[in-house]
Amino acid sequence: MSVYRAGLIGAGDFFRIQSPILQKSHRLRVEAVFDPNPQAARAAAERLGARVAESAEAIFEDAGLEVALIFTPPFTRRALVEAAVAAGKRIVTTKPLAPNAADARAIVNATRGGHCLVIYKRTGNAQVQTLKRVLDSGDVGGLGLYRHDWIHHYPYWSSWSLDPEKNGGPLVDAMIHNVNTARFLAGREVVGYGYHGYRLSHDFAIPDTELLILDFEGGATAHLSITWGADLAIYDVKANDRERIDINYVVTTKGWLIRFEARDGRPTVAATKDGHVRQYPVEALPLTLYDRWIEDFEAGRPVETSTEEACRDLELVLLATANPSSRPVAETAGASTR
């Protein structure tokens, strides 16, 4: 069983989230780390037992590294992905794929057939995969409504997050996780949308509060909202540890309400209707998302969350924000998105 050697570019917040998963991987080993902040690079390298690289280019030029982990802000990503592809590396990156549709499409074209994985919250997520199996089984009906609301403090320590040319605001930055989840659960094309953006309490160049509705073929819908308008508690700036309110549920076509719950100390997908309860235990996945990705590309299977998928997520969000009145997707598919 081969172990693939990786170079990490970007030792910031996303790396912090991913580091425990990387350390559990049996198939991927990080051997070099680069970050423009030398202190962050050294800390990440020490955590992973890796060396510090002098530059991103040094990672690309190292023939012993087969994988590039590009964990950098979206506005830097296109050039890094294209350089990694030119160097023959497989790539793992994250959402949003890019700050605009043109860069996202360029990344798709560069990585076509190259097994690039884009990490979302649902990637390697046992809860979401269990929910998908429940909905696809028809046991309590199919997807009717997917609802997800997020409330948390805006990331003032990351100024690029508020720059529409570099990131795009709360919907593109964070709620796009749940755009991806909704599309995965529906398993059908988006045929209509609605969007509202507000500046409730901050004078940003982007809205601090956004609401997106996605309507799918067959009648299913997703209602997704996020606000950075409330200045909630911040526990640790370096760890991006913020107070958050998370509201998430599904209504099925047979009238069941589905929520993620802990029952008897175990994570469960719980469906309730008319006093009846059906429980679907969430079992831990046998592989980390990195090990599954490696098994997928070794077997010639599609990756779990691809650049094509991530590009479509971004295009849908930008389409809605640029043409905010509710209308069918087909009427605005050719419109400029940014």
GUTI-689774 format. One line per 8 residues: number of its first residue (from 1); for each residue x, y, z of N, C-alpha, C, O, CB. Coordinates in pm, whole numbers. Each point is the difference from the previous one (the first is absolute). Glycine has a CB too. Layout:
N
NUM) X,Y,Z,X,Y,Z,X,Y,Z,X,Y,Z,X,Y,Z | ...
This chain:
338
1) 85,-119,0,-85,119,0,89,124,0,74,24,95,-259,-148,28 | 177,201,-230,88,115,-17,-38,114,94,-117,25,27,152,-91,-264 | 69,135,285,-19,123,77,48,114,-89,113,0,-48,-82,-118,274 | -119,217,-247,32,113,-86,57,114,83,-47,28,110,-136,-95,-270 | 286,131,105,68,108,69,-53,134,-49,-21,20,-119,228,-163,147 | -230,234,66,-67,126,-32,78,119,48,75,-6,97,-292,-111,-85 | 198,228,-84,47,130,43,-121,86,34,-94,8,-79,303,-27,-63 | -206,83,256,-110,86,45,35,145,-27,106,49,40,-169,-216,138
9) -28,236,-246,15,144,-25,-115,70,71,-116,-11,-42,232,-26,-184 | -85,109,332,-102,68,79,-20,-69,133,-57,-108,7,-56,182,-216 | 162,-11,317,-6,-60,134,-89,83,92,31,18,118,199,-115,-150 | -340,147,-23,-90,85,77,-118,-75,58,12,-113,46,57,299,-189 | -185,-119,140,-117,-51,69,-49,-133,-58,-36,-90,75,-26,325,-24 | 62,-247,-183,-50,-124,-58,92,-117,35,-47,-111,25,-58,241,-212 | 236,-104,188,91,-106,44,-30,-41,144,2,-118,32,173,204,-188 | -203,11,242,-31,-33,140,-116,-98,7,4,-95,79,77,321,-7
17) -184,-204,-155,-116,-89,0,38,-138,-53,-48,-102,51,-103,300,-82 | 235,-201,-70,33,-125,-67,111,-80,67,14,-120,-25,-88,228,-183 | 154,-45,291,119,-68,52,-31,-131,73,74,-97,-18,31,320,38 | -211,-231,62,-27,-130,65,-33,-110,-101,34,-116,20,-115,239,181 | 13,-86,-310,-35,-99,-102,125,-42,-77,18,-118,-29,-250,217,8 | 318,-3,-11,125,-33,-67,84,-94,85,62,-93,-52,-67,313,-65 | 7,-198,247,81,-83,89,-55,-142,13,73,-93,34,-11,298,91 | -192,-223,-154,-60,-133,6,11,-77,-133,-26,-120,-6,-132,209,178
25) 197,-18,-277,6,-66,-131,109,-106,-3,111,20,51,-195,189,-158 | 51,-323,46,97,-108,-19,65,4,-139,96,-73,-26,-228,-66,187 | 78,223,-250,44,-3,-139,67,130,-45,55,8,-110,-240,-168,65 | 180,263,129,55,129,-38,90,51,113,-41,2,116,-162,50,-261 | 324,-11,111,93,52,99,54,135,-48,58,10,-108,6,-246,181 | -84,338,7,51,133,-33,148,6,37,37,-24,115,-265,130,-77 | 312,-74,-137,145,2,22,58,140,-7,113,23,45,-103,-251,-139 | -85,325,36,51,137,-11,-115,98,18,-113,-27,-40,299,-49,-115
33) -155,190,217,-100,102,27,53,136,-40,114,35,32,-208,-172,158 | 11,213,-262,33,140,-27,-116,89,40,-116,-31,-27,268,-36,-162 | -119,177,254,-96,106,29,79,131,1,114,2,47,-268,-156,88 | 95,264,-186,72,128,3,35,44,142,93,79,20,-213,-15,-228 | 46,-115,306,30,28,140,94,-110,50,-44,-112,21,-181,229,16 | 353,-86,-17,95,-105,40,-38,-70,130,22,-120,15,154,249,-130 | -233,-55,210,-38,-60,127,-110,-103,-21,4,-108,60,60,319,60 | -163,-178,-204,-107,-95,-29,54,-123,-71,-41,-113,29,-123,302,-42
41) 257,-168,-80,59,-114,-73,75,-91,96,-12,-123,-9,33,265,-198 | 56,-84,298,76,-83,94,-92,-79,93,23,-117,28,164,283,-37 | -293,-98,56,-93,-68,92,-69,-118,-70,-14,-107,58,-22,323,66 | -7,-194,-249,-66,-108,-75,97,-114,-29,-35,-117,12,-121,285,-115 | 278,-133,66,100,-103,-31,31,-84,124,13,-122,-9,85,271,-168 | -87,-84,292,26,-74,123,-115,-94,34,21,-112,45,119,302,38 | -262,-142,-104,-118,-83,30,-4,-123,-88,-39,-108,46,-85,312,25 | 165,-190,-196,-12,-110,-97,129,-80,-15,3,-100,-72,-173,235,-47
49) 277,-92,185,127,-69,-18,58,23,-137,63,-89,-58,-138,-81,219 | 54,290,-215,45,34,-135,110,106,7,35,48,108,-264,-104,-201 | 284,91,-21,99,107,-10,-67,127,-52,-108,-6,-59,293,-163,20 | -121,281,60,-50,127,-53,61,23,-138,121,-7,-17,-148,101,252 | -59,-67,-333,46,31,-136,21,150,-14,-64,79,69,-60,-280,-160 | 213,241,3,32,141,-18,-109,75,-75,-14,121,17,253,-182,-15 | -316,-9,-84,-100,65,-84,-98,-104,-52,24,-120,9,139,300,-73 | -273,-131,7,-92,-91,-68,69,-64,-119,-22,-118,-30,-175,256,105
57) 279,-61,-144,71,-51,-117,92,-117,38,18,-94,-77,-29,323,-28 | 69,-221,225,87,-109,44,-78,-130,16,53,-108,-26,94,274,142 | -271,-156,-74,-85,-119,11,-33,-54,-137,5,-121,-23,-101,208,237 | 62,3,-308,-33,-45,-135,121,-65,-69,-16,-93,-78,-156,276,63 | 291,-133,45,121,-48,-67,53,-129,62,88,-64,-57,-33,299,-1 | -106,-273,173,48,-120,69,-67,-124,-61,-118,-25,23,156,158,191 | 38,-208,-290,-54,-118,-68,-43,-109,97,-76,-89,-38,220,142,-157 | -96,-48,318,-38,-100,98,-136,22,61,-52,-87,69,289,60,-23
65) -297,143,-71,-133,31,53,-102,-23,-110,8,62,-107,87,108,270 | -190,-257,-138,-98,-36,-103,-130,79,10,-76,6,-97,175,-232,96 | -125,286,117,-126,69,27,28,141,50,90,21,81,-204,-241,-29 | 34,316,-100,5,136,52,-130,28,73,-108,-8,-58,262,83,-130 | -144,-41,316,-115,43,79,-2,153,-4,84,65,62,-74,-273,90 | -105,264,-224,-4,145,-19,-110,57,89,-117,5,-37,202,-25,-203 | -43,61,360,-92,47,103,16,152,18,20,48,112,-10,-275,5 | -20,299,-225,21,144,-1,-130,72,-32,-96,-64,-42,335,30,-27
73) -246,167,88,-122,74,-31,-38,-14,-147,87,-24,-84,-32,186,266 | -184,-146,-215,-48,-26,-135,63,86,-108,17,-46,-113,-227,-22,216 | 246,192,-72,54,88,-104,142,-37,-40,51,49,-101,-196,132,188 | 210,-267,-10,135,-47,-34,-2,-134,-74,104,-46,-47,-18,167,246 | -201,-182,-208,-4,-143,-30,27,-35,-145,68,-99,-28,-227,79,212 | 107,99,-277,15,-38,-142,146,-17,-39,36,-101,-61,-248,222,11 | 296,-23,82,141,-8,-39,68,-120,65,82,-67,-64,-77,315,37 | -37,-275,152,62,-113,69,-44,-134,-58,81,-91,-17,-69,230,223
81) -142,-151,-237,-50,-124,-60,64,-22,-137,43,-111,-31,-260,137,155 | 223,77,-204,59,-15,-133,147,-38,8,48,-80,-80,-211,247,-9 | 235,-111,187,140,-35,17,15,-144,49,91,-71,-43,-38,310,92 | -142,-282,39,4,-138,49,-28,-99,-112,67,-103,-10,-139,182,236 | -27,-48,-310,-31,-87,-113,119,-9,-94,36,-109,-46,-280,170,64 | 306,54,-47,116,1,-90,114,-85,56,80,-55,-76,-145,283,-3 | 73,-237,212,105,-80,63,-40,-147,17,78,-79,53,-4,284,66 | -193,-241,-165,-43,-140,5,-52,-46,134,1,-120,28,162,80,-203
89) -207,133,261,-49,-38,132,-149,-28,-2,-75,63,-75,255,75,179 | -223,-232,-22,-142,-10,33,-30,107,104,90,44,72,-98,-294,-123 | -118,293,59,-30,120,78,-119,-23,93,-97,-65,-37,187,207,-149 | -79,-88,307,-113,12,91,-11,147,38,99,62,38,-71,-300,51 | -149,294,-100,-22,139,36,-135,11,68,-56,-100,45,199,182,-238 | -197,40,202,-125,17,73,-89,104,-65,34,56,-104,83,-121,313 | -229,90,-146,-97,97,-49,33,139,53,79,10,93,-254,-191,-105 | 119,291,-43,-53,5,-135,114,-23,-98,114,39,26,-298,119,45
97) 156,-220,-182,105,-40,-92,82,119,-47,121,-11,-21,-262,-180,-52 | 75,306,56,65,120,-51,-86,120,38,-112,-18,46,220,-109,-239 | -58,250,175,-81,117,33,-97,40,-110,-87,84,22,274,-9,118 | -174,-136,-257,-90,34,-112,-13,-120,-92,76,-97,8,-9,339,5 | -167,-235,-101,-30,-114,-86,111,-27,-101,27,-116,-32,-269,167,60 | 306,54,-78,105,-20,-101,116,-79,58,50,-93,-64,-116,308,-46 | 110,-181,231,109,-74,62,-42,-144,32,78,-93,-14,11,307,109 | -214,-230,-52,-49,-135,30,0,-88,-124,41,-116,7,-183,210,176
105) 97,-40,-295,-1,-78,-125,143,-33,-43,26,-109,-51,-242,218,-19 | 308,-15,90,140,-26,-35,57,-114,84,76,-82,-50,-48,324,-15 | -65,-246,193,45,-110,86,-59,-133,-47,70,-101,-3,-50,261,197 | -148,-159,-231,-62,-122,-53,75,-48,-123,32,-118,-12,-256,190,101 | 252,19,-182,70,-37,-123,140,-53,30,46,-95,-63,-178,268,-62 | 200,-112,221,136,-42,33,3,-138,63,94,-77,-21,-31,315,51 | -167,-270,49,1,-126,77,-83,-109,-65,-15,-108,59,47,242,146 | -86,-111,-322,-87,-99,-62,70,-135,-14,106,-10,-62,-224,193,-61
113) 58,-286,182,59,-133,-6,115,-19,97,64,-105,1,-132,96,-236 | 95,111,318,117,-6,86,-28,-37,144,91,3,83,6,162,-229 | -222,-201,177,-35,-48,135,32,104,108,68,-31,98,-26,-203,-176 | -93,355,60,13,104,101,-120,-8,94,-114,1,-46,246,148,-114 | -108,-155,289,-105,-6,100,-22,138,59,95,70,34,-37,-309,18 | -186,279,-40,-36,126,64,-72,-36,130,-102,-68,-2,83,194,-221 | 72,-79,335,-55,-38,130,-109,97,42,22,121,8,197,-224,56 | -338,48,-36,-111,72,62,-26,-63,137,61,-101,35,-164,159,-262
121) 12,1,303,-39,-62,127,-62,-137,-22,8,-86,89,-44,314,8 | -25,-251,-211,-64,-130,-22,98,-106,-51,-35,-118,-3,-176,239,-45 | 332,-81,9,97,-96,-50,45,-92,113,52,47,102,25,117,-279 | -97,-292,160,34,-94,105,-85,15,125,43,-34,110,185,34,-198 | -350,52,71,-90,28,113,-100,-114,16,-88,-18,-85,114,268,49 | -14,-325,143,-85,-118,19,-146,38,21,-89,-73,-43,283,-47,142 | -221,234,-33,-138,41,22,-71,28,-133,-111,-47,-23,177,143,245 | 0,-20,-308,-63,35,-128,-17,-124,-86,-102,-13,-68,204,243,80
129) -6,-319,-11,-13,-122,-80,-114,-87,52,-71,-63,-79,317,71,28 | -263,-13,183,-113,-75,57,-132,63,-41,-93,-71,-39,235,1,234 | -152,203,-187,-121,69,-42,-31,-25,-147,-115,-21,-37,159,197,210 | 58,-175,-256,-19,-27,-143,-59,-140,-21,-91,-18,-81,285,172,26 | -141,-252,127,-52,-137,-14,-146,-8,44,-81,-68,-63,313,-24,100 | -266,161,72,-138,-1,49,-94,61,-104,-105,-57,-29,187,73,266 | -46,97,-292,-86,67,-99,-11,-83,-128,-109,-12,-56,176,234,151 | 42,-279,-140,-3,-79,-124,-78,-129,17,-53,-54,-97,273,151,34
137) -229,-149,186,-73,-124,24,-151,18,-14,-71,-96,-29,254,23,181 | -232,195,-131,-143,26,-4,-75,-45,125,-122,8,5,137,-31,-248 | 58,-24,343,-63,-53,120,-89,103,68,-109,-33,48,304,-119,-18 | -150,277,-25,-81,108,58,-29,109,-104,-39,111,35,140,-158,191 | -83,13,-351,-23,96,-108,129,60,-49,105,-14,63,-328,63,32 | 215,20,-208,117,66,-58,18,140,54,-74,43,89,45,-179,-294 | 126,206,150,27,135,44,-111,96,-43,-31,11,-118,277,-59,106 | -305,116,110,-96,106,-29,63,135,23,6,83,-91,-194,-233,154
145) 235,173,61,65,126,38,128,-31,75,1,-78,95,-224,196,-84 | 332,-55,-54,125,-1,76,19,140,53,7,95,-78,96,-282,-63 | -94,204,272,13,131,63,128,7,80,29,-90,80,-280,114,-70 | 329,83,-31,121,18,78,23,149,22,10,77,-96,89,-290,5 | -92,254,218,28,138,38,127,3,84,18,-83,89,-265,143,-96 | 334,37,-21,121,20,79,6,144,50,-27,94,-75,146,-271,-58 | -84,193,258,23,132,58,133,-6,74,17,-81,91,-267,130,-68 | 344,37,-63,124,10,75,70,132,-31,-34,68,-97,57,-318,96
153) 73,286,83,72,126,-16,79,-2,-130,53,-104,-40,-39,131,291 | -5,90,-315,79,5,-123,150,-11,33,42,41,108,-222,101,-220 | 260,-198,20,143,-20,27,81,128,-22,66,15,-103,-91,-255,37 | 18,334,162,65,130,-19,152,-12,-7,66,91,-50,-257,14,169 | 247,-217,-69,145,-19,-3,48,-46,-138,120,-15,-23,-126,-41,267 | -88,33,-335,34,-44,-137,-62,100,-97,-111,-23,-49,123,-224,117 | 57,357,-96,-60,110,-75,-45,-40,-141,-94,57,-53,237,97,185 | -74,-253,-191,-38,-40,-135,-138,-65,-5,-64,-5,-105,306,-26,54
161) -289,-20,166,-133,-61,3,-110,99,-34,-107,-40,-46,191,-119,217 | -59,287,-147,-100,104,-23,19,71,-134,-71,96,-31,56,-65,276 | 109,-78,-325,32,63,-128,-71,-75,-112,31,-117,-24,195,195,112 | -321,-15,-158,-74,-72,-105,87,-48,-115,-38,-93,-72,-159,229,133 | 312,-75,-80,90,-43,-106,86,-120,41,56,-69,-84,-53,303,0 | 5,-257,213,87,-107,49,-76,-119,56,54,-111,4,113,283,45 | -292,-151,-6,-70,-110,66,-150,0,-29,-52,-103,-44,224,111,222 | -241,102,-155,-141,4,-40,-101,7,111,-120,9,-28,192,-132,-161
169) -30,120,315,-96,16,107,-46,-128,64,49,-108,-35,-119,309,-78 | -26,-193,207,-36,-116,82,-59,-116,-78,22,-116,36,-59,274,146 | -38,-130,-288,-60,-109,-78,106,-79,-74,1,-123,4,-211,258,-29 | 301,-64,-42,108,-66,-73,103,-60,95,50,-110,-22,-84,269,-169 | 64,-87,297,104,-44,92,-41,-121,82,78,-93,17,0,327,-7 | -201,-234,41,-39,-103,98,-123,-79,-41,3,-123,1,95,266,173 | -207,-75,-210,-123,-72,-30,10,-88,-124,-84,-87,-22,-39,272,129 | 226,-164,-188,19,-86,-117,20,-146,41,-25,-91,-79,125,286,-45
177) -54,-218,250,3,-136,52,-138,-66,-15,-11,-114,-43,193,180,208 | -284,8,-129,-134,-57,4,-71,6,-134,-96,-74,-23,85,139,260 | 57,22,-327,-42,-9,-140,42,-136,-54,-78,-69,-65,97,322,33 | 105,-289,59,51,-129,-46,-75,-116,63,-34,-96,-70,258,201,38 | -252,-98,162,-73,-107,67,-140,-14,-56,-46,-111,-25,180,151,231 | -203,72,-227,-136,-4,-54,-3,-63,-138,-87,-82,-30,30,286,162 | 152,-169,-216,5,-57,-135,29,-150,6,-55,-77,-78,134,297,-13 | 7,-260,184,31,-142,17,-123,-78,45,-28,-107,-52,265,167,108
185) -309,-6,42,-118,-69,52,-111,-7,-104,-69,-102,-10,130,177,240 | -80,32,-305,-106,2,-102,33,-95,-115,-87,-73,-48,33,310,110 | 179,-234,-105,41,-86,-112,-66,37,-131,-8,-81,-92,43,-98,255 | -83,303,-171,-68,48,-122,47,141,-32,62,66,84,-263,-211,-34 | 172,190,-170,45,132,-43,-80,111,67,-118,-15,31,187,-84,-250 | -1,211,241,-67,121,47,-73,64,-118,59,21,-106,117,16,288 | -305,-8,-164,-80,59,-108,-48,141,31,-54,68,-88,-17,-298,27 | 87,276,185,-42,135,35,68,43,128,53,-82,74,-273,47,-187
193) 218,166,138,65,51,119,-65,130,43,-74,62,-76,289,-173,8 | -186,152,191,-35,131,52,110,48,92,62,-82,67,-308,31,-85 | 271,179,22,111,53,81,-37,135,59,-62,83,-66,227,-206,-77 | -126,144,268,-6,131,64,129,22,77,45,-89,71,-298,80,-55 | 311,127,-30,119,37,75,-25,130,75,-68,88,-51,215,-204,-116 | -91,128,288,-26,115,86,129,47,67,91,-80,22,-327,-1,17 | 241,210,-8,101,55,90,-75,41,126,-46,114,13,199,-32,-204 | -164,-175,283,-81,23,119,70,88,102,-61,90,56,-46,-308,-95
201) 235,192,63,66,71,109,145,39,-30,65,64,83,-213,-188,70 | 199,86,-271,138,31,-34,7,68,-136,-78,-32,-90,157,-164,226 | 12,289,-151,18,71,-126,111,-67,-80,104,59,-27,-182,157,132 | 53,-342,-143,96,-75,-80,-20,30,-149,-102,56,-41,110,-237,218 | 93,140,-257,-17,5,-146,-87,-115,-49,-40,-3,-116,263,113,96 | -252,-203,109,-88,-114,-30,-113,0,102,15,59,106,178,-195,-205 | -307,72,70,-104,-13,103,52,-75,122,87,-87,-13,-263,91,-166 | 123,29,296,36,-80,117,-100,-112,25,22,-85,86,87,286,12
209) -219,-201,-174,-106,-99,17,-53,-40,-137,-32,87,-82,-30,8,310 | 52,-225,-254,-45,-46,-131,-94,-119,14,18,-86,87,195,169,-190 | -312,-86,15,-96,-110,-5,-6,-52,-143,-18,78,-94,-118,20,286 | 150,-228,-209,-5,-63,-132,-102,-113,2,0,-82,91,242,142,-134 | -327,-63,-56,-93,-110,-20,36,-69,-131,16,66,-103,-201,52,233 | 199,-249,-126,27,-80,-120,-115,-98,-19,-34,-76,92,285,98,-62 | -311,-22,-148,-107,-93,-32,53,-105,-98,66,33,-98,-242,147,136 | 146,-307,-8,53,-111,-78,-110,-63,-85,-119,13,28,291,-54,149
217) -129,-26,-281,-93,-80,-79,-79,-93,91,56,-59,92,96,72,-291 | -281,-25,173,-82,-90,79,-62,63,122,-75,-66,72,217,-112,-152 | -113,306,106,-70,72,105,74,21,130,-49,73,86,-147,-164,-187 | 312,29,120,76,22,123,57,141,4,24,60,-105,31,-305,115 | -32,297,112,55,134,13,97,6,116,-11,-78,95,-198,176,-192 | 305,-6,89,94,26,109,-11,145,39,3,88,-86,153,-269,6 | -168,210,209,-3,136,54,125,16,86,15,-66,102,-272,79,-105 | 347,74,-40,131,14,62,23,145,39,-7,88,-85,96,-282,-49
225) -63,220,261,25,138,42,121,6,91,29,-93,75,-274,145,-96 | 315,61,13,117,23,84,7,147,33,-29,84,-84,152,-278,-19 | -86,225,227,23,139,38,130,14,77,32,-79,89,-279,117,-84 | 321,67,-43,114,48,77,-39,130,71,85,73,50,77,-182,-213 | -294,137,165,-47,126,54,5,9,151,9,110,54,-153,-95,-250 | 138,-128,265,1,-2,146,143,-19,50,67,-95,-39,-302,3,44 | 280,181,83,135,-12,55,-2,-97,117,-5,41,117,63,196,-191 | -55,-364,42,-3,-104,103,139,-17,62,96,65,-41,-285,-182,-79
233) 197,32,218,124,-17,74,110,-60,-87,-27,-83,-88,-106,55,298 | 256,70,-184,119,-58,-63,86,-55,113,45,75,87,-53,86,-286 | 32,-290,197,73,-65,108,150,-4,-25,80,12,92,-282,-149,-47 | 239,121,-173,142,-11,-33,18,43,-146,-40,-72,-91,76,-118,260 | 23,308,-190,17,50,-137,92,-92,-80,-31,-33,-115,-4,269,197 | 148,-277,-22,94,-83,-74,-61,-132,-44,32,-52,-107,152,157,235 | -273,-158,-47,-65,-128,-33,-132,19,-73,-69,-98,-29,178,-2,228 | -144,225,-230,-128,29,-65,-115,-66,76,-92,-57,-59,209,74,-164
241) -110,-8,356,-100,-62,86,-102,106,38,27,89,81,139,-258,9 | -286,159,-152,-103,102,19,-130,-65,46,-31,-114,-35,138,258,-141 | -181,-67,256,-137,-43,31,-79,-9,-130,10,86,-87,0,21,316 | -87,-213,-241,-83,-13,-120,-134,-61,34,-13,-80,92,218,56,-233 | -304,64,65,-134,-59,8,-22,-74,-131,16,57,-108,-105,126,263 | 53,-308,-145,-13,-87,-117,-138,-66,3,-30,-77,91,282,35,-97 | -335,73,-91,-134,-57,-11,-5,-82,-129,23,52,-109,-129,142,238 | 77,-323,-116,6,-89,-115,-106,-109,13,-5,-70,101,253,117,-128
249) -331,-62,-76,-98,-109,-1,-45,-27,-142,25,79,-91,-101,-19,324 | 10,-173,-251,-56,-41,-128,-148,-34,20,-36,-63,100,262,-26,-180 | -310,130,-13,-140,-44,-6,-12,-89,-124,42,39,-109,-131,172,227 | 32,-330,-101,-7,-93,-112,-134,12,-74,-93,66,46,247,-221,77 | -160,90,-236,-121,3,-82,-115,-78,64,-114,10,-46,258,11,-155 | -115,-98,306,-105,-69,74,-30,66,134,-69,-57,84,138,-154,-196 | -15,332,132,-33,76,119,81,-33,123,-38,40,110,-182,-26,-202 | 331,-84,79,87,-28,114,98,116,19,45,61,-97,-66,-310,58
257) 52,279,165,103,97,36,126,-78,37,-4,-90,83,-168,261,-2 | 283,-135,-145,126,-69,25,100,97,59,19,111,-51,-65,-272,-137 | 111,118,296,105,79,63,117,-90,40,-17,-121,19,-155,288,64 | 289,-106,-70,115,-70,59,-11,14,151,-12,111,51,160,-67,-256 | -143,-155,276,-11,2,145,96,-102,61,47,-92,-67,-288,164,50 | 269,-51,145,74,-101,78,-101,-75,84,-69,60,82,282,81,-76 | -224,-271,-26,-91,-84,78,80,-113,63,72,-73,-68,-268,130,-85 | 183,-69,285,79,-98,77,149,18,-26,76,-97,-6,-268,-64,-5
265) 233,288,-3,141,31,-18,55,-28,-137,121,6,-21,-98,-53,256 | -111,16,-331,46,-31,-136,-62,95,-100,-118,35,13,148,-275,50 | 48,283,-165,-59,86,-104,-104,-77,-81,22,-116,-36,192,248,24 | -326,-67,-14,-113,-67,-64,-69,95,-96,-9,121,25,-21,-267,176 | -18,92,-311,-96,72,-85,-137,-42,50,-40,-116,-11,197,125,-194 | -231,88,262,-129,-30,62,-113,59,-84,0,119,-31,107,-121,259 | -203,-83,-266,-118,42,-76,-122,-11,91,-22,-103,63,126,27,-283 | -184,182,226,-119,1,86,-123,43,-80,7,85,-89,137,-34,290
273) -259,-113,-166,-127,36,-63,-114,-55,86,-2,-118,34,107,118,-266 | -199,88,267,-119,-42,76,34,-83,123,-69,-98,30,-58,102,-242 | 232,33,281,40,-72,121,83,-123,-26,47,-64,95,-250,147,7 | 224,-119,-227,82,-115,-35,145,45,-22,25,109,-50,-225,-226,-55 | 294,32,144,142,31,-15,69,-117,-70,-18,-116,37,14,262,172 | 83,-112,-310,86,-99,-63,144,49,12,30,115,-33,-214,-188,-129 | 271,-14,208,139,37,22,92,-76,-94,-16,-121,-22,-37,171,262 | 148,22,-295,98,-58,-92,138,32,55,47,113,-15,-204,-92,-187
281) 224,-117,266,132,28,61,101,46,-105,2,-47,-114,-50,-125,291 | 129,266,-135,109,49,-85,126,-78,38,52,15,110,-156,219,-131 | 152,-315,-70,118,-81,25,124,72,-51,-1,59,-108,-136,-270,92 | 243,207,93,126,62,-42,47,-61,-132,-10,-121,-20,71,165,262 | -11,40,-330,47,-48,-129,133,-74,19,81,38,85,-198,153,-204 | 141,-295,40,120,-81,20,128,69,-43,109,-39,44,-250,-159,-75 | 131,301,-56,119,66,-53,-8,149,23,-109,57,2,133,-236,-175 | 91,243,190,3,146,0,-31,48,-141,10,-76,-96,158,82,285
289) -206,121,-202,-32,52,-133,120,-7,-93,-16,-12,-121,-155,163,223 | 294,-142,-46,120,-9,-83,22,-143,-48,37,-22,-116,64,215,243 | -123,-290,-39,19,-139,-41,-105,-43,-100,28,-76,-93,74,28,316 | -226,96,-203,-104,-33,-98,34,62,-135,-18,-64,-104,-154,51,287 | 220,137,-183,38,66,-125,107,-81,-73,-8,-20,-121,-47,244,221 | 155,-271,-25,106,-80,-63,-56,-130,-56,34,-40,-111,133,141,269 | -253,-167,-82,-59,-125,-51,-85,28,-124,-1,-81,-94,-1,-14,326 | -69,207,-234,-82,33,-116,85,20,-125,-31,-57,-105,-137,163,257
297) 275,-25,-141,76,22,-124,80,-123,-39,25,-21,-119,-11,264,175 | 28,-326,41,69,-124,-37,-94,-95,-73,43,-74,-89,108,101,288 | -280,-25,-162,-98,-89,-64,-64,62,-123,-82,-64,-66,38,-36,288 | 81,223,-254,-58,68,-117,-141,51,24,-73,26,-96,213,-170,-44 | -180,160,268,-133,52,32,3,153,8,106,59,25,-160,-272,99 | -61,278,-144,-5,145,19,30,37,145,-30,-77,91,-137,95,-277 | 226,98,206,26,45,136,-133,39,66,-99,25,-69,332,56,4 | -234,-76,198,-123,26,73,-55,139,-28,-120,17,-21,197,-173,197
305) 10,258,-176,-41,137,-29,103,61,-94,114,25,40,-231,-1,185 | 78,-1,-349,92,34,-108,5,150,-26,-82,76,51,38,-300,-151 | 142,265,18,7,140,-41,-120,39,-85,-47,113,8,296,-125,0 | -299,-82,-90,-119,30,-80,-119,32,89,-76,93,-26,161,-243,-156 | -101,72,288,-109,21,95,17,133,73,-96,75,16,74,-324,13 | 145,278,14,27,124,72,-20,121,-89,-46,105,46,207,-228,99 | -125,111,-272,-22,109,-95,-149,27,-17,-43,115,-4,257,-174,-115 | -293,-46,109,-145,17,-17,-62,63,123,-89,84,-12,84,-282,-140
313) 51,160,271,-48,64,122,24,150,-6,-90,80,27,135,-290,103 | 76,248,-166,36,142,-5,-80,72,-108,-49,111,23,280,-166,59 | -245,-6,-199,-76,63,-107,-144,26,40,-56,106,-30,204,-218,-135 | -210,16,234,-139,18,44,-12,114,100,-93,81,-9,52,-324,-29 | 135,251,132,-6,107,100,22,136,-67,-73,95,29,157,-254,148 | 15,169,-264,27,127,-66,-112,40,-95,-30,119,-15,273,-167,34 | -305,-51,-82,-115,28,-85,-112,63,81,-62,98,-42,124,-289,-108 | -89,134,266,-108,51,85,31,139,54,-87,87,0,31,-321,61
321) 179,256,-16,33,131,56,5,109,-105,-25,117,31,153,-234,146 | -97,81,-302,4,99,-107,-138,29,-59,-21,106,-58,252,-181,7 | -324,-19,67,-135,13,-55,-99,-37,110,-61,-107,-4,140,52,-234 | -96,143,337,-65,-43,124,-148,-29,-6,-50,-69,89,218,200,17 | -240,-85,-206,-143,-32,-3,-19,-147,-30,73,-56,-82,-128,289,8 | -41,-296,140,-22,-142,-16,-45,-32,-142,-91,65,-52,31,-83,295 | 124,-78,-304,-34,-37,-138,60,-136,-33,87,-48,72,-95,291,-138 | -38,-306,-41,61,-127,-39,146,17,-39,38,103,-55,-261,-182,-22
329) 304,-22,105,141,5,-34,20,20,-149,89,75,-41,-39,-221,236 | -131,82,-277,17,6,-145,-9,143,-53,63,31,-100,-157,-261,84 | 17,317,82,-16,137,-49,124,85,21,18,100,-69,-259,-121,117 | 327,-18,47,114,82,35,132,-73,-13,104,53,39,-252,70,113 | 146,-242,-206,120,-83,-4,111,67,-79,118,-25,25,-259,-179,-6 | 106,289,-114,102,67,-80,40,135,54,83,68,-60,-170,-187,-134 | 31,159,307,28,132,55,140,3,60,52,-101,45,-295,137,1 | 302,84,-48,128,18,65,-14,-17,150,-94,53,61,165,102,-244
337) 22,-230,244,-11,-27,142,94,83,85,-25,16,120,-42,-243,-182 | 173,281,6,87,93,72,125,16,-78,90,74,42,-184,-138,178
